[in-house]
Amino acid sequence: MRRVALIAALLACVVAPAARGSDLIETKVPDRNGEIADRWLPGYPGPPRARVLLPDGYDPAKRYPLLVLLAGLSSNYRVWSEPGQGQIAKTAAGFNGIIVMPEGGSGWYADWWNGGRRGDPSWETYTLDDVIPQILDRYRIRRGRRWHALAGVSMGGLGTAYLGGRLPGFFGSIAVISGLVDGHLHSDVAPGAPYPPVEGTVQSLIPELYAGAGIDPQAVMGPDQGFYSFGHDPVKLAANLRRTRVFMAVGDGTPTSDGEPNPGNVVTDQPSEAAIIRPASDHYAEALSAAGVDLTYQPHAGIHDWANFRVELRDAIDWGLFRPVEEHATHWINDTVATHGQLWEFGYSFDAPPDRIVRFQRSGGRLSVSAAGSAVTLTTERGCVHVATPAVIDVRASWRARSCPSR
């Protein structure tokens, strides 16, 4: 994510507008010169929005923990706060942090493949490059990854698993709530294994998930057996969360009720929790455990509806979204197909979009970058370096800004 370090450094000078405690605020997020409303969400009423829940006794002069809460497929930024759905003010009553619920369309929180053009929509970089910097710019958020959490339901659970690994130095904990977290359900590939072709993907098994939203699955993730699809599959990317605390909850297909209004299942015409979400979650839990991730996995009764989702979010809050984590890791790996991003203290930007999955690996004073089909610019507070890939870089060496091209 671009500019996060700079914006965080300026937070001491930023004070959000005054508001009463427990207020639910609706705010606009810059929409890239109108392209989101015009091209990503035709007919959308103006710039994309987010709802923000401020804690009891909110004081704009104080710093608060942050929870970014993502919505599911065929939903919008309002669902987590609406009566009979997420009703966040009641579900998260007593939560001593700021909860931001951004727009995500039906975009799978990905930058779409679009035949290799990697064009719009670009919900992945919108969330990382626009939404989070805007949050940091408007509100006084506590410093340190311990105080930053990401959570989401269903498609938002997929987004949580994926985006948490895209920004490991920012999010200390994530919570996956009945998430569709396995992009290749019937693969025989062991967790942590390389990325060979497989058959039987979620895209082919349940195309109605995409068709119901009017989406071509290959437009989003590319060919089922392609590197771009694997590069957005949480199971294949489990090791990206090795330094992150993970909570995951999923139902077993047994209807339940938390006693709150629940006027119908929001996904009644889609596959059930038991048939799709539970097997995907089991497989993802295996991959996380094999990767050495700090995982709390909580299967329980419930179906794919708000009665279940509300309970799961409350359980995640009780689990502790802001417990201590490692703040500055010096040994990690991160696999990505992104053109640019932020990995701990290192920003990266490829000259051209990677044509394969690229592995960044930090081992103490050495940072290696695997072949990407492109050179890469690496940036820290001490400067930057522009190198061909594959490369091994001494992170303690002097980096000079003048050696790097501008983006």
N, C-alpha and C positions, 0 to 999 in steps of 0.2 A: 504494500500500500504506500502510495507516494505521500510525502510530507507529514506523516504521522509524528515523527520525532520532532520536527520543527514546531508543529502545532501544539504538541504536548508541552514543549518548552515555553510556549507563549500563554499557556493556560492561566498562569497567575495574573495575567492582565485582562482576562475575559470574565465577565460576569453576565449570567443569563438574566433575562427580564424577570422582575419580581413576580411571584405567583404564590397562591395559598397552598398549604400542604394538601396532599392527596388530590390535587387537581389533575384532570385529564385534559391535556392540551393537544390541539391539532396544529401541525406546522408544515410548511412547505420545504422541500429539498430541491436545490437547483437541478434542472433537468436537461443539462447539456444543450443549451440554446433551443429548447423546445422539441428536441428529437424524441424524447421519451413519450410525451403526450401525442405527438404527431405520428410517430413511426412504430414505437414499441406497444403503445396502448391506444390505438385509434379511438377517438371519441372520449378519451379521458378528460375530465373537466380541469384543465390547466396543469401546472407542474405537479409532479408526484408528491405525495404527502406522507407524513408519519404521525402516529399518535404517541404521546409521551406521558407516562404516569409519574408524577413527582411524589416523593414519600411524605408521610405525615410530618408536619412541622418543617416543611422544606424551607431552607434558608439559602438564598442565592449566593451568600458570601462563603458558604462552606463547600467542601468537596464531598462527593458521594461516589459509591460504587456504581457500576454500569452493567445493566443487562440489556442486550439487544435480542429481541424476541421476533422470530420469523414466522410468517403465515404459511399455510399449505396451498395446494393446487386449487385453482379456480376460486381463490379467496382474494382478499385485499388487506390493506393495512388496518382496517377497522375490526376484523373478526376477533382479534384477541381482547378487544374491549367491549364488544357488543353484548347486550343482554341475551341470555339463552345460548351464547357461544362462549367466548373466553372469559367474559365479564371480569376483566383483569383487576379492577379495583377491589373486588371481593375475593377473587382467587388468590391475589398476592397481598391481601391485607396485612399490614405490619411490616412489609418488606422495606428495609432501610436503604434503598438504592433508587436510582433512576432507571425506569424501564422504557426503552424506545422500541416502537413497533413500526418498521418501515414498510413501504410498498415493495412487492416482489412480483406482481403480475402472476402469470403462469409460466415464468421464465426459467424454473428449475435452478435459480441462483447460479447460472452458468453464462459464460460468454459463448454464444451459439456458434457452431461450426460453419453452417451455411455453405456447404460444399468446399470448405477450406478457406473461404474468404474471411472467416471469423468476424462477420459483420454483426449488425444489430439483430436482436436485442443483446445487451451486454450487462445483464443483471449482476454478474460476478464482480466486475470492476466498478460498476455503479455502487454496489454495497461497500466495497473496500475503499474506493478512491473518492467517493462523494458523500455517502451517508455517514460513515464513521468520522471523517474529518469535520463534517458539519456538527455532529454531536459534540465533539471536543471543542469546537469553536463556540458553541452556544451555552454549554454547561460546564461547570467546574467538576471534572471527573477525577477521582483519586488516581494518583500515579502508581504504576506498577501493575504487571499483568495479573497479579492476585485479584485485583479489584475490577477486572473486566471479564464478563461472562457472555456466552452466546448460547441461545436455545432456539428450538423451532420444532414445529409439529408437521408430520407427514412429509410433503415436499420440503417444508422448512427444516425438518430433521435431516434430510439429505443435505440441504444448504448448510446447516450447522456443522455436520461432520466434515464437509468439504472445505468450507470457508475457515473453520477453526484451524485446519491444517495449512491453509494459505497464509494465515497470519499468526503463527505460533508464538511470536514474541509479544503479542498484544493480549490475546485471550488466554487466561490461565485455566479456565474451566469451561466446559461445554455440556449442554444437556440435550440429548436426542429424545424427542417425545413421539413415540409411535412413528418413527421415521422410515422412509423407503431408502435404506442405506446400503443396499447391495445391487449394483448395476448389472451383475451377471450371476443370477441366482443359481443356475444349474451348472456352473463351472466346476470342473474337477481339480482346479488349481489350488494347491495348498496355500494358506495365508502366508504372505511374504515371499512367494515364489515369483519368478519373472513373469512377463506379460505375454504369453503365447496366445494364439487365436483360440477362442472358445465359442461354443454354440449355446443357444438357449438363454438369451439375455432377457432382462425385464422388458426392454423395448419390444421384443417379439412375443413374450409371454402375456403381457397385459397392455397391448397397444391402445386399449380403450382409455387408459390414463391420459395418453396424449391426444387421441382422437376426440375425447370428450371436451378437451380444451381447444380443439381445432389446430393441433400442432403436429407437424411431421417429426417423429422422434429422431430421424437421422439429421434433420436440420439443427437439432439442439446438440447432440453428442457425436454426430458423425457416424460412420459405419460401425455396426455392432462389434466387429472384430478389430477396429482401428485403435491407434494409439490415443486418439483424443477421447474416445469413450472410456478406455482404461484410465486415462489421466483425470477423469472426473468421478471415478468409482471409489467410494470410501473404503471398501474392503481392500482394494489394491494399494490404497494410500494410508493404511492404518498406522504405519511407522511415523508418519508426519506428526502424529499426536503423542509421541513418546514422552514428551515433557509436559503434557497437558492432562489435567484431571477430566475424566469423562463419566457422566451419568447417562444411563440409557434405560428407558422403560418401554414396555410393550404389553399389549393385552393378549389374551389367549382365545378370543372369540366369544367369550361368555358375556352377555349383556349385563351391565351394572348401572347403578345410579348413585350420584352423590347427593341426591335430594334437591338439586338445583334445576331450574327450568332447562329443558333440552328439547326444543321443538323440532325434532327430526334429525337424522344423521346427515351431516353435510356431504357425505360421499356414499349415499345409499346405492348409487348405480355403479360403484366401483368395487374392486376386489376387497375381500374382508380382511380384517386384522389377522385372523388365524391363517388364512391361505397364503397371504403375501407378506404382510408386515412382520409377522412373527418369524417365519423362516429367514427373511432377510436380516432381521435383528440378531438371530442366533448365529448366523454366519459372520456377521460383523463383529459380534462379541468374541468369537473364536479368533478372528484376525487381530483384534485389539489386544487380546491376552497374549497371543503369540508374539506380538510386537513389543511386549513389555509395558503396555500402557496402563496407567492407574485407572482401572475401570470399576464402576459399580453398575451391575446389570440387574434389573428388577422386572422380570416377567410377572404378570399378575392377571387377574380376571379383567375383562374389558373388551369392547369392540372399538372400531374406528369412529368414535363420536366424541362430542364435547364433554359428556359426563366423564369419559375416560381421560381426555386431554387435560381437563382442569385438575383432576386428581394427580396426574403425572407431573404437572408443573408444580403443584404444592409439594409433592414428594421431592422434586429437584431442589426446591428452596430449602426444605428441611435437611436435605443432604448437605447443603452448604456450598453455595456458588462462589464464595469468596474466601475459601480457606487458603492457607499458605501454599505457595508453589515456588519452584525454582525460577528466579527472576532473570538470571543471565547465564544461559546454558552455553557451554563451550564444546559439547559433544552432541551432535544431532545429525539426522539426515532429513532431506525433504525432496520428494519427487513431484514434479510439476510439468504442465504443458502451457503454463501461462507465459505471456510475452513480457510481463513485468510484475514486480511484487516486492514484498518486504519480508525477509527471513531474519528474525532477531535484529541485530544491529546492521545487517547488510541489505541494502536495496539492490535490486537487479533489474536490468532492462536489456533484452536481446535486440540486436540490430534488425532481425527478422523473426517472425513467429517460429518457435521450435518445431521441427518436423518429426519429433519423437519425444518420449518421456525423458526429462532431464533430471538427473540427481545432483543436488547440492549436498555436500557432506563436510561438516566441520569436525575436525579432530584436533582439539587444542589450538595450536597456532597455525594449522593448515586448513585451508578451505579448497575443496576440489569441486569442479563442475564437469559433469560428463558431456559427451558430444551432444550438440544441440542443432547442428546444421547452420549455426550462426555464431558470430562473436557476441560477447556479453559485456556490459558495463556494470561493475560492482561499485557501490557507493557506501561510505560510512561518514561519520562526523569528521574523520581525519582526511578525507579526500576520496578519490576514486581511481579505478583502474579499468582499462579497456583491453580485453584479451580474447584471443581465439579460443574456441572450445574443441576438445577437452583441455582443461587447465587445472593446475594446482598452484594456489596463491599463498604466500606467506602473509597472514593477516596482521603481523606485527611490523611489516615493512612500511616505508613511507609511501603513501599514495598521493599523487599530485592531480589536482582537479583539471589542470590544463591538458592532461593526456586523454581526457574523456570527451566524446561527442555529446552534444546536448540532445535531449529527446525531442 
